[in-house]
């Protein structure tokens, strides 16, 4: 099946929080979600094989990214740290639940999971991270 590759999320400056390391990692997360989206074929076997191949790497990347964000927040003594960490933890728990359901053989919907990732990442990057790290980057200018 030859299908045109498309983007579910298109990176733009409105997502930028002004800290290069964080922005670069956010761009990589967007690329991962777009890659998942482009593997939504409707063929359950193909989607299963793809998800099985990439999900642990994606999960590791997200955990590393969150750890870096949280370290920056702690070092900068940012007041929203606890709330931000809770949001990260809730996201990780939801992803783990999806992985566990997948590994247990429960019905898995790659499109639904990709949509969840897109919605969460966009709202978190565009709103929470931008507000949080944007204020930090302006202080350091």
HELIX and SHEET records of a PDB file:
HELIX    1   1 UNK A   13  UNK A   15  5                                   3    
HELIX    2   2 UNK A   20  UNK A   37  1                                  18    
HELIX    3   3 UNK A   44  UNK A   75  1                                  32    
HELIX    4   4 UNK A   81  UNK A  103  1                                  23    
HELIX    5   5 UNK A  110  UNK A  123  1                                  14    
HELIX    6   6 UNK A  124  UNK A  129  3                                   6    
HELIX    7   7 UNK A  130  UNK A  139  1                                  10    
END                                                                             
